[in-house]
Amino acid sequence: MKSTELKQLRSQKLISMGELIDTKNAESREFNETEKGSFDKLDGEIRDLDSKIEAAEKEENYKLRMASNAPSVVAKSTEKYSLLGHIEAVRSGKVSGVFAEAQAEGERELREAGVAINSNAAYIPSNYRDFSVTGDSGAKGGNTVSTEAKGIIESLFEGSLLDKLGASKMLGLVGNVKMPKGGKVVSSWVTENGTIAKSDHNIGSVDLTPNRLATRLAVSNQLLVQSSSSVDAYLRKEIEKSIQKALDEKYLENLLAASDTQAVVMGTNGAALTVAKVQEFVSKAGKAEVDIANAKYLINYNVWAALKALAKASGSDKFMLENNLIDGMPFVVSNRVPSNLTKGTGTNLSAMAFGDFSSAIVAGWGAVEIVVDPYTASGDGQTILNLGSYFDLKDSHFEGKSVSKDIVAV
């Protein structure tokens, strides 16, 4: 059985387990004997499927590498993979050798994620750094264009805002994902033979679905035919930065739009920060039972400057932001945090947040799709690259974030 079929079977069993849990919780009781047997059986079957999926994926990857269209090591023992070369191969209509192998892998990743394949696109697999010497797994690490290079999706999170915040990453997903989100479990003291009071334990979910992130890039045709590793690295980095910025901004958009965050309100038309207001962020997040030890502030540079000038007390030489801490707590500063918000008559207001951002989730599906358009800008000697990557940005606990959207900081 194929890995995709095994994964679909696994997903069905997970849904069945969830239905058993929902039934039990809706009636405020424990599993009966029949339900407990069914639950344990499903759990065992899922564990078995996990092993089968891993084995099937290994077999499929091997077959892919050994497919009839895979180039020969003997013929091209020093063939190297490059992003530029892959795009140029699609542009010229001559996809062969190591580029055919990488193309097949990228297409496989997106098919498994449920994405339709475009015949005019280059598909850059998430592990494209593995494709260096065709068919020679032993030398793949040492013959890439850049031995330090990682796949595009992995590299997105080196220095990104989401990475600095400690967001959780779920990459290489297949199909839609439903993550359980549990309510609070209540413990209570009772006498030796006392009866514990019933309490509802509601289980919700965080739903992750692939959304296409589109990126448009015009590239000189002369650049595309270059073989320089520095040019290849430049193009790869530009793609990474564009996707990275969009992911950061989308998470912040979701955070500021969330209705269940803890609001820190400055004023009718916005107002400047005070010591009490800065501390209110921690107080409200703490009362929402956030792990303060893992929490941090999120600010922009306008707020950074305001906090550097905000004395802890009138006439004090101690300020709210000093020793790279805000009132003793860590922070992340980024231009991604808006400074152009409005409220009442207030304009150019800044946002600020505090919380444990490890509950932020960056979900990613498979390869990066690059649709190559050599016609639209041909008169300018350029090729248009229309990129598609597939992500979802969620947070399992927005209620644990304290947020302000009306800070006067300029």
Summary of the structure (lengths in Angstrom):
residues: 410
radius of gyration: 26.1
end to end distance: 61.9
largest distance: 86.0
contacts: 1245
relative contact order: 0.15
helix: 40%
strand: 23%
